[in-house]
C-alpha cells in the first residue's frame, strides 16, 4: 500500500476516534427524532456509513 493511502486511513481513524468520543456523541443526545429514531442513533450510523464509504474509496484507489 502506498504511503499516501496509509496516511489517509490513519487520518480517517483519528477522525473516527474524535467523532465517536463521548463528548461529541452526547451533543446529539436530544429529544429530537428523525423518522421516529433518536438523533444520537442517526448520528452514529451516519458517521459509521460515511467512514465505510470513505475507506472503501481509499482502498479502491490502492487497487488501481
C-alpha angles and dihedrals in degrees: 000000000000119000090240092059092046090053091050091051091049091051089048090052093050090048091052092050088055094043093050095043115120098247093052094043092050090058086074095046098107140127092257117112133200113205088341096307124113116253093242091061092048090050095048095047093043092053090045093050093046091050091052091050094047093048090048091053092049094048092043090057088053091058093056 
